Amino acid sequence: MHTFSILTVCSGNICRSPLAEQLLRVGLASWPQIQLASAGTIGLTGQGMPAQAADLSRHFGGDPSAHVAQELTEQHVQSADLVFAMSREHRRAIVELVPRAIRYTFTIREFARLVADLTDDDLDEAAALPLDDLVGRLTTLIGLAASQRGAVAPLVSADDDDVVDPYRRSDEVYVESAQQLVPAINAVTALFHKAATVQPK
């Protein structure tokens, strides 16, 4: 089976990136071809998620129980089809590790912003592929999102492409982090569903 591999990346791999991985897993559960993993640029290897992060995951339908943090390696990045960084700092670190990954690495909020206005007409490349070629259809989205980088209006604040780091901070910051992450997750899963099902005109 051809697979499409998504990697989510933050600093410690105990809060933001596992939450993103688990929520994407929920939203994309109907496709076994999609593989998900997460890692951290300074991964706290072997650790689980803090209670607040695990609670948020469960609240949104995720399963944090099996998560074990790992440090990001070149191999992780090279074997991924799409990499979602939680902030611009992580995006930089990923691209420093594997320069060619710039083509398929986005912060998750950046990706959601870039694809926000795409219509079925924009998905003509996906629509032209057979319905059973899910991997091919999803692969078209990477170039499509990248091509929007120059076309979409710039942000007022570049911070809006980042998900705030809640580690060792108050419950309020954990909630704020989820409020930034969840809409981006929903935008990604909605686009994937659309790309999987869109029919040629």
C-alpha positions in Angstrom: 0.0 0.0 0.0 1.3 3.4 -0.9 1.4 5.6 2.1 1.3 9.4 2.8 3.4 10.3 5.8 2.8 13.4 8.0 5.3 14.5 10.6 4.4 17.1 13.3 7.3 18.9 15.0 7.7 21.1 18.1 10.5 21.5 20.7 10.1 18.8 23.3 7.6 16.6 21.5 5.4 16.4 24.6 2.8 19.2 24.1 2.1 20.7 20.7 3.4 18.2 18.2 1.8 15.1 19.8 -1.4 17.0 20.3 -1.3 17.8 16.5 -0.4 14.3 15.6 -3.3 12.8 17.7 -5.9 15.3 16.4 -4.8 14.7 12.8 -5.1 11.0 13.5 -8.7 11.5 14.6 -9.6 13.7 11.6 -7.9 11.4 9.0 -8.9 8.1 10.6 -10.8 6.9 7.6 -7.6 6.5 5.6 -5.1 3.9 6.8 -2.7 5.0 4.0 -2.0 8.2 6.0 0.8 7.6 8.5 1.4 10.1 11.4 4.3 10.7 13.6 5.7 13.5 15.7 9.2 14.5 17.0 10.9 17.4 18.8 13.9 19.6 17.9 15.0 19.2 21.5 12.9 16.1 22.1 12.5 15.1 25.7 13.2 11.5 24.7 11.1 8.9 26.5 8.7 11.3 28.2 4.9 11.2 28.0 2.7 14.2 27.6 2.0 16.6 30.6 -1.4 16.1 32.1 -2.8 19.4 30.6 -1.7 18.4 27.1 -3.1 14.8 27.5 -6.4 16.2 28.8 -6.7 18.5 25.8 -6.0 15.6 23.4 -8.7 13.5 25.1 -11.1 16.5 25.0 -10.8 16.6 21.2 -11.0 12.8 20.8 -7.3 12.0 20.7 -5.5 9.2 22.5 -2.4 10.4 24.4 -1.8 7.2 26.3 0.9 5.7 24.1 2.9 8.8 23.3 6.6 8.7 23.9 8.7 11.7 23.0 11.5 11.4 20.5 14.1 13.7 19.1 13.9 14.9 15.5 16.3 13.2 13.1 17.2 13.7 9.4 15.5 10.3 8.8 12.2 11.6 10.2 12.2 14.6 7.9 13.5 12.7 4.8 10.8 10.0 5.1 7.9 12.4 5.6 5.8 13.6 2.7 4.5 16.6 4.6 6.0 18.2 7.7 3.9 20.5 10.0 6.0 22.6 12.3 4.3 24.2 15.3 6.2 27.4 14.9 8.5 29.3 12.5 11.5 28.4 14.8 10.8 24.7 14.3 10.3 25.2 10.5 13.8 26.8 10.4 15.3 23.9 12.4 13.7 21.3 10.1 15.0 23.0 6.9 18.5 23.4 8.5 18.5 19.6 9.1 17.2 18.8 5.6 17.4 21.8 3.2 15.2 20.2 0.5 12.4 19.8 3.1 11.6 23.5 2.5 9.4 22.3 -0.3 7.1 20.3 2.0 7.5 21.9 5.4 5.0 24.5 6.7 3.9 25.7 10.1 0.5 24.1 10.6 -1.1 27.5 10.9 0.7 28.8 7.8 -0.6 25.8 5.8 -4.1 26.4 7.0 -3.9 30.1 6.1 -2.4 29.3 2.6 -5.2 26.8 1.8 -8.1 28.7 3.4 -9.5 30.2 0.1 -8.9 27.2 -2.2 -12.0 26.1 -4.1 -12.7 22.8 -5.8 -11.6 24.5 -9.0 -8.1 24.9 -7.5 -8.0 21.2 -6.8 -8.1 20.3 -10.5 -4.8 18.5 -10.3 -6.1 16.2 -7.5 -9.5 15.8 -9.4 -7.7 14.5 -12.5 -6.3 11.6 -10.6 -8.2 8.3 -9.9 -10.3 8.3 -6.7 -8.3 5.4 -5.4 -5.0 7.3 -5.7 -5.3 9.0 -2.4 -1.6 9.4 -2.0 -1.3 11.1 -5.4 -4.2 13.4 -4.6 -2.8 14.5 -1.3 0.6 15.0 -2.8 -0.8 17.7 -5.1 -1.8 19.7 -2.1 1.8 20.3 -1.0 2.8 22.1 -4.2 -0.6 23.9 -4.2 -0.1 25.2 -0.7 3.5 26.3 -1.5 2.4 28.1 -4.6 0.0 30.2 -2.4 3.0 31.6 -0.4 3.3 34.6 -2.8 -0.4 34.9 -3.6 -2.0 35.1 -0.1 -2.1 38.5 1.7 0.8 38.8 4.2 0.1 38.5 7.9 -0.2 41.6 10.1 1.8 39.7 12.7 4.1 36.8 11.7 3.3 35.3 15.2 0.0 34.2 13.7 1.7 31.4 11.9 2.9 30.0 15.3 1.2 27.9 18.0 2.1 29.2 21.4 4.3 26.9 23.6 2.4 26.0 26.7 5.1 23.9 28.4 5.4 24.7 32.1 2.9 27.5 31.8 -0.7 28.0 33.1 -3.8 26.1 32.0 -4.9 29.2 30.2 -1.8 29.0 27.9 -2.6 25.3 27.2 -6.1 26.3 26.2 -4.8 29.2 24.0 -2.4 26.8 22.4 -5.2 24.4 21.5 -7.4 27.3 20.3 -4.6 28.2 17.8 -3.9 24.6 16.8 -7.4 23.1 16.5 -8.8 25.4 13.7 -5.6 24.7 11.7 -6.1 20.9 12.2 -9.7 21.3 11.1 -8.6 23.2 8.0 -6.1 20.5 7.1 -8.5 17.6 7.5 -11.2 19.4 5.6 -8.9 20.0 2.7 -7.7 16.4 2.7 -11.3 15.2 2.6 -12.0 17.6 -0.3 -8.9 16.5 -2.2 -9.8 12.8 -1.7 -13.3 13.2 -3.1 -13.2 16.1 -5.6 -14.4 15.0 -9.1 -13.2 16.4 -12.4 -15.4 19.2 -13.9 
